[in-house]
Amino acid sequence: MNGRDRTKRGTGSSPVRITALEPTAAQDASQRMRHYLVLMGIRAVCFLGAVAVQHWTRWLLLLGAVVLPYVAVVIANAAGVRRRDPGTLLGTAALPAAGPTPDPPVAPTQEPRR
């Protein structure tokens, strides 16, 4: 068996592509932490720039320093997007066929007493 043929002998399954695998939880957390730290670094630069600049751009830098923590937390808490459906939803073949709906029960009426 050569290096390119990774299928099991006697089966018709296709080889598994390692590039199709999603990142592990540790890799995902590491990447989100890196994004968070980069945005917090940009926030620190905004604060320093707002102190150093005597121009109308000071207000833009302060706005960036105020908004960036919210954006950084939202990005850091965003889990990796799945590329495929995990298969938790039922397909139409698994659902029972819809039949006629039964009539709702009717409450008995009482005749007035004489």
C-alpha positions as CSV (number, residue, x, y, z in Angstrom):
1,M,0.0,0.0,0.0
2,N,1.5,3.4,-1.0
3,G,1.4,6.6,1.0
4,R,-1.4,8.1,-1.0
5,D,-3.8,5.2,-0.6
6,R,-5.1,5.5,3.0
7,T,-8.4,3.6,2.5
8,K,-9.0,0.3,4.3
9,R,-8.5,-2.8,2.1
10,G,-11.8,-4.3,0.9
11,T,-13.9,-1.2,1.6
12,G,-15.0,1.5,-0.8
13,S,-14.7,4.4,1.6
14,S,-12.9,7.5,0.6
15,P,-9.7,8.6,2.3
16,V,-10.0,11.1,5.2
17,R,-8.6,14.6,4.4
18,I,-6.8,16.1,7.3
19,T,-7.6,19.6,6.0
20,A,-11.3,19.0,6.5
21,L,-10.9,18.6,10.2
22,E,-12.0,21.4,12.5
23,P,-9.5,23.0,15.0
24,T,-9.4,21.4,18.4
25,A,-10.9,23.2,21.4
26,A,-7.4,24.2,22.6
27,Q,-6.5,25.7,19.2
28,D,-9.9,27.5,19.0
29,A,-9.4,29.0,22.5
30,S,-5.8,30.0,21.7
31,Q,-6.9,31.8,18.5
32,R,-9.7,33.6,20.3
33,M,-7.3,34.7,23.1
34,R,-4.9,36.0,20.5
35,H,-7.6,38.1,18.9
36,Y,-8.7,39.4,22.3
37,L,-5.1,40.4,23.2
38,V,-4.6,42.2,19.8
39,L,-7.8,44.2,20.3
40,M,-6.8,45.1,23.9
41,G,-3.4,46.2,22.5
42,I,-5.2,48.5,20.0
43,R,-7.3,49.8,22.9
44,A,-4.1,50.7,24.8
45,V,-2.8,52.6,21.8
46,C,-6.1,54.4,21.5
47,F,-5.8,55.6,25.2
48,L,-2.2,56.7,24.7
49,G,-3.1,58.5,21.5
50,A,-6.0,60.3,23.1
51,V,-3.6,61.6,25.8
52,A,-0.9,62.6,23.4
53,V,-3.1,64.2,20.6
54,Q,-4.5,67.7,20.9
55,H,-6.8,67.5,17.9
56,W,-10.4,66.5,17.2
57,T,-9.2,62.9,16.5
58,R,-8.8,62.6,20.3
59,W,-12.5,61.9,20.5
60,L,-12.3,59.2,17.9
61,L,-9.5,57.6,19.9
62,L,-11.5,57.7,23.1
63,L,-14.5,56.3,21.3
64,G,-12.3,53.4,20.1
65,A,-11.0,52.9,23.6
66,V,-14.5,52.7,25.0
67,V,-16.0,50.4,22.2
68,L,-13.1,48.0,21.7
69,P,-13.6,46.1,25.0
70,Y,-17.2,45.2,24.0
71,V,-16.1,44.1,20.5
72,A,-13.2,42.1,21.9
73,V,-15.4,40.2,24.4
74,V,-17.9,39.4,21.7
75,I,-15.2,38.1,19.4
76,A,-13.5,36.2,22.2
77,N,-16.8,34.5,23.2
78,A,-17.7,33.5,19.7
79,A,-17.2,29.8,19.2
80,G,-15.8,28.5,16.0
81,V,-18.5,28.2,13.3
82,R,-19.2,24.7,12.2
83,R,-18.7,24.0,8.5
84,R,-21.1,21.1,8.4
85,D,-24.4,20.2,10.0
86,P,-23.8,18.1,13.1
87,G,-26.7,15.9,12.2
88,T,-28.9,16.9,15.2
89,L,-31.9,17.8,13.0
90,L,-34.3,15.2,11.7
91,G,-34.5,14.8,8.0
92,T,-37.8,14.7,6.2
93,A,-37.5,10.9,5.8
94,A,-37.4,10.4,9.6
95,L,-40.6,12.4,10.2
96,P,-43.9,10.5,10.3
97,A,-46.4,11.2,7.5
98,A,-49.0,13.7,8.4
99,G,-52.5,12.3,8.4
100,P,-55.9,14.0,8.7
101,T,-56.2,16.0,11.9
102,P,-58.9,14.7,14.3
103,D,-61.8,17.0,15.2
104,P,-61.4,18.6,18.6
105,P,-63.6,17.2,21.4
106,V,-66.9,19.0,21.9
107,A,-68.0,19.8,25.4
108,P,-71.5,18.4,26.2
109,T,-74.1,21.0,26.5
110,Q,-76.5,21.1,29.4
111,E,-80.2,21.9,28.9
112,P,-81.7,24.5,31.2
113,R,-83.7,23.2,34.1
114,R,-87.4,23.7,34.2
